[in-house]
Amino acid sequence: QAQSIENLLRWADSELNDRHMLQLNSPLSYTEAHHILLRGWICGLVVPNPHDLEVPWSYLVEDPLFVYPRYSRSGLVRVFHRYQITTLEARDEFPEAAALFMDSKDEDEVEVVSYWDDRYRMTMVTGALTTNSSNQEVRDGRIVYPLMEHGYRDLQGKSFNPWIIIVPKGTPTRRRMPTKGSEDTRDVVKYIGMGILRPVKSLIVRLEKLASQMHTEVAKAANPPTVDLTDENDLPEPLDTGVGARNVRKQGIQDVKILESTAMKPDTTALLTLYTDRLQRATVPSVLYGSGANVQSGYMV
């Protein structure tokens, strides 16, 4: 029986992944990794799908930028999900609110606000921006799912919030200490949800600049600049730098001096090693791509 349950879950996971990809998405694991790298969070929602008898539930991976969880000491208390979709998507997802979108184009955006806690849920949809008689932009809204019990319960019959929110190697909540003013509050939470690659952004810029300088030095070594010496009345022909080329000059009248350029400056190697080592520690190590590495990534340990 345990093996049958495992086989069912593996099949359901594969089926949900295929359906996710059919909506012009990358595989679920790629989407989750994308949000980890960009936001530092994974936010998912498991909801029933009564229209499908084979897999009667759906797993929705949402952008953490639009998910607002609130926690207490006992765990997740409630979640607000506020996001925008096109009118074409809204007509399919919320047919109950079709009247809001009758005068809207398919590419117009509408806003969806959902509320979830361990017992209740509610969803409101706003229409596209319109201009009223006072020349003010307004949105018409409609509650498509009124406040009602969502029915999620564990094996002991206790209700729970269906949202799955994971913060790998980052802050586990949006909780903050009491502050005196709104400015302090914004300063505390403005970097929450930051991706793990943000600290190495400036390092990558320096590494690319160093690589550009190294390419310039190598190019100078392959085709160095020259100084041509001659009298005013007899200008020399340009040098031919091809393989086996011969360049003839008048002795004592015409001469050529090559401006020596070191292909690799002495300090370049040390800087390159330093930058590469820091990138390895802050990101995914190259050993995962089959190359040897003598350092370990701080996020992979």
Salt bridges, closest charged atoms under 4 A:
GLU6 OE2 - ARG10 NE 3.17
GLU15 OE2 - ARG19 NH2 3.52
ASP52 OD2 - ARG19 NH1 2.13
GLU62 OE1 - HIS81 NE2 3.73
ASP63 OD1 - ARG39 NE 3.01
ASP106 OD1 - ARG91 NH1 2.69
GLU111 OE2 - ARG82 NE 2.93
GLU149 OE2 - ARG119 NH2 3.00
GLU149 OE1 - ARG153 NH2 3.75
GLU183 OE2 - ARG186 NH2 2.42
ASP187 OD1 - LYS190 NZ 3.85
ASP234 OD2 - LYS250 NZ 2.75
ASP277 OD2 - ARG281 NE 3.12
